[in-house]
Amino acid sequence: MGKKEKSSFQLKTPKGTKDWQGTDMVIRDGIFSKISEVFKRHGAVTIDTPVFELKEILAGKYGEDSKLIYDLADQGGELCSLRYDLTVPFARWLAMNSSVKHIKRYHIAKVYRRDQPAMTKGRMREFYQCDFDIAGEYDSMIPDAEILRITSEIFESLGWQGKYTIKINHRKILDGIFEVCGVPTDKLRTISSAVDKLDKSPWDEVRREMTEEKGLDPEVADKIGQYVNFKGARDLLTKLTEDTTLYGNASAKKGLDDMATLFDYLEVFGVLPNVSLDMSLARGLDYYTGVIYEVVTEGSAGDSTAKKPAKKDKKPADADEDRSSDPSVGVGSVAAGGRYDELVGMFSGKGQIPCVGISFGVDRIFSITKARMAKETELRPNEVDVYVMVLGSKGGLLKERMEVATLLWDAGIKTEFSWKVKPKAPPQWKAAENGGIPYAVILGDDEVRDGKVTLKKFGLPEGHPEKNGVLINRSDLLAELKKKLRALSEPELEEKVAELTVQDSS
Amino acid sequence: MGKKEKSSFQLKTPKGTKDWQGTDMVIRDGIFSKISEVFKRHGAVTIDTPVFELKEILAGKYGEDSKLIYDLADQGGELCSLRYDLTVPFARWLAMNSSVKHIKRYHIAKVYRRDQPAMTKGRMREFYQCDFDIAGEYDSMIPDAEILRITSEIFESLGWQGKYTIKINHRKILDGIFEVCGVPTDKLRTISSAVDKLDKSPWDEVRREMTEEKGLDPEVADKIGQYVNFKGARDLLTKLTEDTTLYGNASAKKGLDDMATLFDYLEVFGVLPNVSLDMSLARGLDYYTGVIYEVVTEGSAGDSTAKKPAKKDKKPADADEDRSSDPSVGVGSVAAGGRYDELVGMFSGKGQIPCVGISFGVDRIFSITKARMAKETELRPNEVDVYVMVLGSKGGLLKERMEVATLLWDAGIKTEFSWKVKPKAPPQWKAAENGGIPYAVILGDDEVRDGKVTLKKFGLPEGHPEKNGVLINRSDLLAELKKKLRALSEPELEEKVAELTVQDSS
């Protein structure tokens, strides 16, 4: 590298990428762990695939978007590309592991797209996806229903109660609608793509695209227009089923029957109040073959269309609660997916494995969750429970502090102490305060001489008898701390033990 | 892509990469979570950097090994490379975030090297590293000692008690030795590299490299030879300090004084029994400036040299226990690191931030852990607690099973049921058995009619009164299951509650 380039050296991360740090990392890890917990509750396993795949594995899977794929340089050997999503690597894995006939797998990992970054909208070139997929032959609509139950559990566990809507539709209903309206077979997919834009564009614009750009008969377009504005739940399903023209179409009939079964299952699973059957939902990707869905939240794209049916099941006061200040406006959907029964066959050439899955846009979920929690929650950067301090000793008592820390580490207690031989008091108080650490163990020359320590809980009100800590025997420290820390993390159970102990000793 | 290439399509992962799945994934996640737990116990936070960096960030950091860096294709815009390790991205982050003066951070992530893969030795092109680093000004050797304490906690928590040795040395002691032996200043680093090979090559070969390849005076080489075979602990430290020629050298004196302080701290931390001061340890990378260390385990490279001092602290029977069958032979060191006080300055140009860190070779640790555990442990692929079954009902009771599953999911209990409308008994038993699921909730027409369920624990011995399960009221199911599952996960505390409850009710 010449001198000239060296002087233009830029200290930054590549365009469209970022470092994750501090409390953002704490929030993100919290989201990941809540999501994983739900997946595990439903018996899922995780699979970790390489960050790059053979270039030919990705080829022909993403249509126009293929230009966004990152390639590795040709340094001799195989040509590889960074993964664009987690679905194609999963399909490749299924095709390679042909003995696997059934699997529920989740995968939380980074994917890569050479898109124009839009930081404010949360669109990055390196971002996290979180996929859950069920592969295998099962009875109709049962895994599909469980995916929506999982989706609902995830948003409930994130505290989004009443703030999200799962829009659903079925490729076969859409195809049926297009057929009965008179769309020529070779225009089915392109008309479907046009419909998919209805969450961002008004009908007039979509109609113009259909007729002017894509050459559809205006009369056919108007017929489609009547259907795609339908949104509802059971009522809409009944209405469509009673439409004898539509129900007379084999594809539509299959889709509507599936949907009736799905609604039955969603009702048992308690998910129905969050679901909106939406004829304008089409999903861009070609490979969907059955039910499709997309989750929108207040202020995210498509929310205005989703608002009406959602309102029925919410208290009215809820609806516009924090909309004005919600910075999530325009972040798009927060999760999307559907059934894709034919993708794996593109790799294996032989047997198909039917699949149904969903992908969570965790970076968007992160932005929204962070914005919603910022006001109330104070987050700790780490999880330290105890700060071991020295006060009132000229020598600094380093080894004694190390001994106490060792005692606590050995017991699995998260502990820090100042890495100074003779630390002053203020920086020690500050370190404990900055870390939001709940307890201090204080050593002084007197304490060491008498085999004692002072155990202090931070944040007690002025005048509390234990405000300045309690002097206890060093030999009791571990038991005392364990009791207090358990009470912090598991108040309920601890209460029960305490209550029973009291009864027992009385 | 032409037809010809398409026909040669290979269904595989790129060379040197692999999919992680099944129980391997369970073991690996277990290792990651144990390691993270130790880091958190010491107050560490985590930072997540992009998988690729600007090419110029990596340039000039890895010497000869730079040829192993993966570049991204030039598709317009910035030139980027996949990260080669986690240290350089961390140094880049520190230089970018100049307000951060102190941090303890860990990072578990994949790194990329276009090396010749050697699967049997666990050498891959995409592999995990796990780094822990402490940046900031502190009193001498305190963070260095805590890193070794953390290292020791990690291997203890992995169950490697008595099976690992932390070899340590100090760059300044080495430099002092080289100086007093008469190595010219311009040959210091290259002679250091030669010494670093002593864990794989005998002294004669290293001596030949020094004299014949690197033009060192044979007399000087022989003087070095006397020092670098020294291994020991406090005894060796005393011996070196009493060597007036060596201790008269300013660099060696600094290193030996540091080491004496470190040994004092390691003693308090209880780490000393696992440490071996080893004058042959030199570490390849140029950027180390102080203490350096490397962890070897039974059967890993360099173990023969580490065996002698380690034996002192172990029962003799322990030493060769599972050596012959240990497939970890030749996996090299399992962790390594040291102090690097000048690396961050390479980016910021201005202020230095002193750093000390360690990198764990988690893929190697995985292979060894797996080999050691395989014999005894039976691993479950997932964590499901309850399988909801139907027995003795022609209708299949799908909705009733869904209702029970929903009840359990709502309570956070990991639950599965058959995704068949009318499942037969054998595949249900098999699914529960394959998953190692501990409990079944069994529904039949009789149970449903009477508002009951049968709760069965798997694995009870023949003749046990509850072998076929216990019929309970459905309204008691949740409380009953919660009690049983808590007992599974927290036997101690549960015992206490049970015991107190018994006393209380008596």
HADDOCK unambig.tbl for C-alpha pairs under 7 A between the chains (distance, minus, plus):
assign (segid A and resid 11 and name CA) (segid B and resid 96 and name CA) 6.45 0.50 0.50
assign (segid A and resid 13 and name CA) (segid B and resid 53 and name CA) 6.13 0.50 0.50
assign (segid A and resid 13 and name CA) (segid B and resid 54 and name CA) 6.73 0.50 0.50
assign (segid A and resid 14 and name CA) (segid B and resid 53 and name CA) 6.00 0.50 0.50
assign (segid A and resid 14 and name CA) (segid B and resid 54 and name CA) 5.76 0.50 0.50
assign (segid A and resid 17 and name CA) (segid B and resid 50 and name CA) 6.19 0.50 0.50
assign (segid A and resid 18 and name CA) (segid B and resid 49 and name CA) 6.75 0.50 0.50
assign (segid A and resid 18 and name CA) (segid B and resid 50 and name CA) 6.36 0.50 0.50
assign (segid A and resid 19 and name CA) (segid B and resid 48 and name CA) 5.67 0.50 0.50
assign (segid A and resid 19 and name CA) (segid B and resid 49 and name CA) 4.57 0.50 0.50
assign (segid A and resid 19 and name CA) (segid B and resid 50 and name CA) 6.42 0.50 0.50
assign (segid A and resid 20 and name CA) (segid B and resid 47 and name CA) 5.61 0.50 0.50
assign (segid A and resid 20 and name CA) (segid B and resid 48 and name CA) 4.88 0.50 0.50
assign (segid A and resid 20 and name CA) (segid B and resid 49 and name CA) 6.41 0.50 0.50
assign (segid A and resid 21 and name CA) (segid B and resid 46 and name CA) 6.82 0.50 0.50
assign (segid A and resid 21 and name CA) (segid B and resid 47 and name CA) 4.79 0.50 0.50
assign (segid A and resid 21 and name CA) (segid B and resid 48 and name CA) 6.64 0.50 0.50
assign (segid A and resid 40 and name CA) (segid B and resid 383 and name CA) 6.61 0.50 0.50
assign (segid A and resid 40 and name CA) (segid B and resid 414 and name CA) 6.80 0.50 0.50
assign (segid A and resid 41 and name CA) (segid B and resid 384 and name CA) 6.68 0.50 0.50
assign (segid A and resid 41 and name CA) (segid B and resid 409 and name CA) 6.95 0.50 0.50
assign (segid A and resid 41 and name CA) (segid B and resid 412 and name CA) 6.98 0.50 0.50
assign (segid A and resid 41 and name CA) (segid B and resid 413 and name CA) 6.38 0.50 0.50
assign (segid A and resid 41 and name CA) (segid B and resid 414 and name CA) 3.85 0.50 0.50
assign (segid A and resid 41 and name CA) (segid B and resid 415 and name CA) 6.12 0.50 0.50
assign (segid A and resid 42 and name CA) (segid B and resid 414 and name CA) 5.95 0.50 0.50
assign (segid A and resid 42 and name CA) (segid B and resid 415 and name CA) 5.83 0.50 0.50
assign (segid A and resid 42 and name CA) (segid B and resid 416 and name CA) 6.13 0.50 0.50
assign (segid A and resid 43 and name CA) (segid B and resid 382 and name CA) 5.94 0.50 0.50
assign (segid A and resid 43 and name CA) (segid B and resid 383 and name CA) 6.52 0.50 0.50
assign (segid A and resid 43 and name CA) (segid B and resid 384 and name CA) 5.40 0.50 0.50
assign (segid A and resid 43 and name CA) (segid B and resid 414 and name CA) 6.81 0.50 0.50
assign (segid A and resid 43 and name CA) (segid B and resid 415 and name CA) 6.90 0.50 0.50
assign (segid A and resid 43 and name CA) (segid B and resid 416 and name CA) 6.49 0.50 0.50
assign (segid A and resid 44 and name CA) (segid B and resid 382 and name CA) 6.61 0.50 0.50
assign (segid A and resid 45 and name CA) (segid B and resid 381 and name CA) 6.95 0.50 0.50
assign (segid A and resid 45 and name CA) (segid B and resid 382 and name CA) 5.87 0.50 0.50
assign (segid A and resid 46 and name CA) (segid B and resid 21 and name CA) 6.83 0.50 0.50
assign (segid A and resid 47 and name CA) (segid B and resid 20 and name CA) 5.63 0.50 0.50
assign (segid A and resid 47 and name CA) (segid B and resid 21 and name CA) 4.80 0.50 0.50
assign (segid A and resid 48 and name CA) (segid B and resid 19 and name CA) 5.67 0.50 0.50
assign (segid A and resid 48 and name CA) (segid B and resid 20 and name CA) 4.89 0.50 0.50
assign (segid A and resid 48 and name CA) (segid B and resid 21 and name CA) 6.64 0.50 0.50
assign (segid A and resid 49 and name CA) (segid B and resid 18 and name CA) 6.75 0.50 0.50
assign (segid A and resid 49 and name CA) (segid B and resid 19 and name CA) 4.55 0.50 0.50
assign (segid A and resid 49 and name CA) (segid B and resid 20 and name CA) 6.40 0.50 0.50
assign (segid A and resid 50 and name CA) (segid B and resid 17 and name CA) 6.18 0.50 0.50
assign (segid A and resid 50 and name CA) (segid B and resid 18 and name CA) 6.36 0.50 0.50
assign (segid A and resid 50 and name CA) (segid B and resid 19 and name CA) 6.41 0.50 0.50
assign (segid A and resid 53 and name CA) (segid B and resid 13 and name CA) 6.13 0.50 0.50
assign (segid A and resid 53 and name CA) (segid B and resid 14 and name CA) 6.02 0.50 0.50
assign (segid A and resid 54 and name CA) (segid B and resid 13 and name CA) 6.71 0.50 0.50
assign (segid A and resid 54 and name CA) (segid B and resid 14 and name CA) 5.77 0.50 0.50
assign (segid A and resid 71 and name CA) (segid B and resid 72 and name CA) 6.11 0.50 0.50
assign (segid A and resid 71 and name CA) (segid B and resid 73 and name CA) 5.40 0.50 0.50
assign (segid A and resid 72 and name CA) (segid B and resid 71 and name CA) 6.13 0.50 0.50
assign (segid A and resid 72 and name CA) (segid B and resid 72 and name CA) 4.12 0.50 0.50
assign (segid A and resid 72 and name CA) (segid B and resid 73 and name CA) 4.79 0.50 0.50
assign (segid A and resid 73 and name CA) (segid B and resid 71 and name CA) 5.39 0.50 0.50
assign (segid A and resid 73 and name CA) (segid B and resid 72 and name CA) 4.78 0.50 0.50
assign (segid A and resid 73 and name CA) (segid B and resid 73 and name CA) 3.79 0.50 0.50
assign (segid A and resid 96 and name CA) (segid B and resid 11 and name CA) 6.44 0.50 0.50
assign (segid A and resid 138 and name CA) (segid B and resid 419 and name CA) 5.82 0.50 0.50
assign (segid A and resid 138 and name CA) (segid B and resid 420 and name CA) 6.27 0.50 0.50
assign (segid A and resid 139 and name CA) (segid B and resid 419 and name CA) 6.12 0.50 0.50
assign (segid A and resid 139 and name CA) (segid B and resid 420 and name CA) 5.12 0.50 0.50
assign (segid A and resid 139 and name CA) (segid B and resid 421 and name CA) 6.47 0.50 0.50
assign (segid A and resid 142 and name CA) (segid B and resid 419 and name CA) 5.90 0.50 0.50
assign (segid A and resid 143 and name CA) (segid B and resid 419 and name CA) 6.89 0.50 0.50
assign (segid A and resid 268 and name CA) (segid B and resid 399 and name CA) 6.75 0.50 0.50
assign (segid A and resid 268 and name CA) (segid B and resid 402 and name CA) 6.62 0.50 0.50
assign (segid A and resid 268 and name CA) (segid B and resid 403 and name CA) 6.06 0.50 0.50
assign (segid A and resid 269 and name CA) (segid B and resid 402 and name CA) 6.82 0.50 0.50
assign (segid A and resid 269 and name CA) (segid B and resid 403 and name CA) 6.86 0.50 0.50
assign (segid A and resid 269 and name CA) (segid B and resid 406 and name CA) 5.81 0.50 0.50
assign (segid A and resid 381 and name CA) (segid B and resid 45 and name CA) 6.94 0.50 0.50
assign (segid A and resid 382 and name CA) (segid B and resid 43 and name CA) 5.95 0.50 0.50
assign (segid A and resid 382 and name CA) (segid B and resid 44 and name CA) 6.63 0.50 0.50
assign (segid A and resid 382 and name CA) (segid B and resid 45 and name CA) 5.88 0.50 0.50
assign (segid A and resid 383 and name CA) (segid B and resid 40 and name CA) 6.59 0.50 0.50
assign (segid A and resid 383 and name CA) (segid B and resid 43 and name CA) 6.53 0.50 0.50
assign (segid A and resid 384 and name CA) (segid B and resid 41 and name CA) 6.67 0.50 0.50
assign (segid A and resid 384 and name CA) (segid B and resid 43 and name CA) 5.40 0.50 0.50
assign (segid A and resid 399 and name CA) (segid B and resid 268 and name CA) 6.72 0.50 0.50
assign (segid A and resid 402 and name CA) (segid B and resid 268 and name CA) 6.59 0.50 0.50
assign (segid A and resid 402 and name CA) (segid B and resid 269 and name CA) 6.80 0.50 0.50
assign (segid A and resid 403 and name CA) (segid B and resid 268 and name CA) 6.05 0.50 0.50
assign (segid A and resid 403 and name CA) (segid B and resid 269 and name CA) 6.87 0.50 0.50
assign (segid A and resid 406 and name CA) (segid B and resid 269 and name CA) 5.82 0.50 0.50
assign (segid A and resid 409 and name CA) (segid B and resid 41 and name CA) 6.95 0.50 0.50
assign (segid A and resid 412 and name CA) (segid B and resid 41 and name CA) 6.97 0.50 0.50
assign (segid A and resid 413 and name CA) (segid B and resid 41 and name CA) 6.37 0.50 0.50
assign (segid A and resid 414 and name CA) (segid B and resid 40 and name CA) 6.79 0.50 0.50
assign (segid A and resid 414 and name CA) (segid B and resid 41 and name CA) 3.84 0.50 0.50
assign (segid A and resid 414 and name CA) (segid B and resid 42 and name CA) 5.93 0.50 0.50
assign (segid A and resid 414 and name CA) (segid B and resid 43 and name CA) 6.82 0.50 0.50
assign (segid A and resid 415 and name CA) (segid B and resid 41 and name CA) 6.13 0.50 0.50
assign (segid A and resid 415 and name CA) (segid B and resid 42 and name CA) 5.83 0.50 0.50
assign (segid A and resid 415 and name CA) (segid B and resid 43 and name CA) 6.89 0.50 0.50
assign (segid A and resid 416 and name CA) (segid B and resid 42 and name CA) 6.14 0.50 0.50
assign (segid A and resid 416 and name CA) (segid B and resid 43 and name CA) 6.49 0.50 0.50
assign (segid A and resid 419 and name CA) (segid B and resid 138 and name CA) 5.85 0.50 0.50
assign (segid A and resid 419 and name CA) (segid B and resid 139 and name CA) 6.14 0.50 0.50
assign (segid A and resid 419 and name CA) (segid B and resid 142 and name CA) 5.91 0.50 0.50
assign (segid A and resid 419 and name CA) (segid B and resid 143 and name CA) 6.90 0.50 0.50
assign (segid A and resid 420 and name CA) (segid B and resid 138 and name CA) 6.28 0.50 0.50
assign (segid A and resid 420 and name CA) (segid B and resid 139 and name CA) 5.11 0.50 0.50
assign (segid A and resid 421 and name CA) (segid B and resid 139 and name CA) 6.49 0.50 0.50
assign (segid A and resid 497 and name CA) (segid B and resid 497 and name CA) 6.24 0.50 0.50
assign (segid A and resid 500 and name CA) (segid B and resid 500 and name CA) 6.16 0.50 0.50
assign (segid A and resid 500 and name CA) (segid B and resid 501 and name CA) 6.99 0.50 0.50
assign (segid A and resid 501 and name CA) (segid B and resid 500 and name CA) 6.98 0.50 0.50
assign (segid A and resid 503 and name CA) (segid B and resid 504 and name CA) 6.89 0.50 0.50
assign (segid A and resid 504 and name CA) (segid B and resid 503 and name CA) 6.89 0.50 0.50
assign (segid A and resid 504 and name CA) (segid B and resid 504 and name CA) 5.95 0.50 0.50
